[in-house]
Amino acid sequence: MRSRLELDLCDSKAVNAFFLAERPEFVFLAAAKVGGILANSTYPAEFIYDNLMLQSNIIDAAYREQTAKLLFLGSSCIYPSLLRSR
């Protein structure tokens, strides 16, 4: 496990070097750029881009280094645009 300062998951070369050096047998992918409703609505392209990059880099490196198992935990927050009273 590495902190964000130690390993930039959006950097494919850094991710590949990590997998080559560490050769993890199991990968639990729960990393993501997250924010609240305001952050997501203010910077939608940045959030989706960063998350797609880091997920793609990890999944690709795990495949290339023949990781035995990868568990990918995704999350989202969805709120209705209009609330209805019952």
N, C-alpha and C positions, 0 to 999 in steps of 0.2 A: 504494500500500500504506500502510495506517495501523496504528498500534499499537492495542491495546485501550483505552489511555488517550485516544487521539486520536479514536477512532470506536467508539461502543457499537453493535455490530451487532444488539442486541436492541431498539434504539430506531429504530422505523420512520421517524420524521421525520428523524433524523440520517442514516440510510442513504439515504433518498430525496434529501436535500440533497447528499450526497456524489456520488451518481450523476448528479444534475442538473449539478453543477459540473464533475465530472471526465469524464463521458461515456465510460466505458471501452468499448473495442471488444471486448475479451476479458476474461472473469472466470474466475478459477480459485478455486473455493470449497473451501477445505480447513479453514476455521475451525470450531472446535467447542469446547464445554466438555468437558474430558476429565479422567479420574481413574483410579484403579486399581479393582480389584475391591471393596475396602472402601468407597471413595467412592461408587461406583455403587450398591452395595447399601444404603448408608446414606442417600443422597439421590437415589433414583431419579426422583422427580417433578421435582426441580429440574434434573437433567441433561436429561431429555427435553424439559421446557418450554423451557429456554434454547436448546437445540439446534434445536428446531422453530421458535422465534421468529427466531433469527438466520438460519437457512436460508430461511425463508419471506420475511423482509424482503429478503434479497439476491436471491432468485429473482424476487420481484415487482418490485423496482426494476430489475433487469436487463431484464425483460420490458417494463416501462413505458418505459424509455429506449432500447429497441430495440437492446440489446447484440447484437453479431453472433454471438458464441459464449459459452456458459457450460459450464464443465467442473466438475461437482460430484463431489468425492471424498468418499465416505463411508467410515467405518471402524467396526469393532466389535471387541470382545474377547469371546470365548465360551469358556467352560471347562466341561467336563463336571461335573455335580454328583456323580457317582460314578465313580471310576476302577476299571476292571476289569483284573485281571491275566490275561495270556494263558498 
